[in-house]
Amino acid sequence: MFNSQSKMPIISTAIYGVISLMAFVLLFANIDTDNMSGIFVVLVAMPWTIIFAPLIESFGIESMILNALFMAVGVIINALLIYIFFSFITRKK
């Protein structure tokens, strides 16, 4: 009746998701007033921001939406990795 699997992967991924969502909200809420409003999104999406930076520059387009989309992809990859990591650690044998 009850699933004995640990809830840790879901909880940790949800916490990361909330932090990431707050970073995106800060990005778009302060976009006109603060030039550094995207720093939290960049930090949350690490290391993919470093990997995607040359790809973004190769397009030669200065678009906030394009940058935000690449950061969202980085956040999604990180969320999947967090879920897989905690699933592996809490797996029962």
C-alpha positions as CSV (number, residue, x, y, z in Angstrom):
1,M,0.0,0.0,0.0
2,F,2.7,2.5,0.9
3,N,5.8,2.9,-1.2
4,S,8.9,2.3,0.8
5,Q,11.1,4.3,-1.6
6,S,12.8,7.3,-0.2
7,K,11.3,10.8,-0.9
8,M,14.8,12.4,-0.8
9,P,15.2,12.6,-4.6
10,I,11.9,14.4,-5.0
11,I,12.5,16.7,-2.0
12,S,16.0,17.7,-3.1
13,T,14.9,18.3,-6.7
14,A,11.9,20.3,-5.5
15,I,14.2,22.5,-3.3
16,Y,16.5,23.1,-6.3
17,G,13.5,23.9,-8.5
18,V,12.2,26.5,-6.0
19,I,15.6,28.1,-5.8
20,S,15.9,28.2,-9.6
21,L,12.4,29.6,-9.9
22,M,13.2,32.4,-7.5
23,A,16.4,33.2,-9.4
24,F,14.4,33.5,-12.6
25,V,11.8,35.7,-10.9
26,L,14.6,38.0,-9.7
27,L,16.0,38.1,-13.2
28,F,12.8,39.2,-14.8
29,A,11.6,41.4,-11.9
30,N,14.8,43.5,-11.9
31,I,15.7,43.4,-15.5
32,D,15.3,47.2,-16.1
33,T,16.9,48.4,-12.9
34,D,19.7,46.0,-12.2
35,N,22.4,44.9,-14.6
36,M,23.5,42.1,-12.3
37,S,20.0,40.6,-11.9
38,G,20.9,37.5,-13.9
39,I,23.8,36.5,-11.7
40,F,21.7,34.1,-9.6
41,V,20.4,32.3,-12.6
42,V,24.0,31.9,-13.9
43,L,25.1,30.5,-10.5
44,V,22.1,28.1,-10.3
45,A,22.7,26.8,-13.9
46,M,26.4,26.2,-13.4
47,P,28.4,24.5,-15.0
48,W,26.2,24.7,-18.1
49,T,26.6,28.4,-18.3
50,I,30.3,28.0,-18.9
51,I,29.6,25.3,-21.6
52,F,26.8,27.3,-23.3
53,A,28.6,30.7,-23.3
54,P,30.6,30.0,-26.5
55,L,27.5,28.6,-28.1
56,I,25.5,31.7,-27.2
57,E,28.3,34.0,-28.5
58,S,28.5,32.0,-31.8
59,F,24.9,33.0,-32.6
60,G,26.0,36.7,-32.5
61,I,22.6,37.7,-31.1
62,E,22.2,39.8,-28.0
63,S,18.9,38.4,-26.8
64,M,17.8,38.2,-23.1
65,I,15.3,35.6,-24.1
66,L,17.9,33.4,-25.8
67,N,20.2,33.7,-22.8
68,A,17.3,32.8,-20.4
69,L,16.4,29.8,-22.5
70,F,19.9,28.4,-22.4
71,M,20.0,29.0,-18.6
72,A,16.6,27.2,-18.3
73,V,18.1,24.2,-20.2
74,G,21.0,24.2,-17.7
75,V,18.7,24.3,-14.8
76,I,16.7,21.4,-16.2
77,I,19.9,19.3,-16.7
78,N,20.9,20.1,-13.2
79,A,17.5,19.1,-11.8
80,L,17.7,15.8,-13.6
81,L,21.2,15.2,-12.3
82,I,20.2,16.0,-8.8
83,Y,17.2,13.6,-9.0
84,I,19.4,10.8,-10.5
85,F,22.1,11.3,-7.9
86,F,19.8,11.1,-4.9
87,S,17.9,8.2,-6.4
88,F,21.2,6.3,-6.7
89,I,22.2,7.1,-3.1
90,T,18.9,6.3,-1.5
91,R,18.3,3.1,-3.6
92,K,17.4,0.1,-1.4
93,K,19.1,-3.2,-2.2
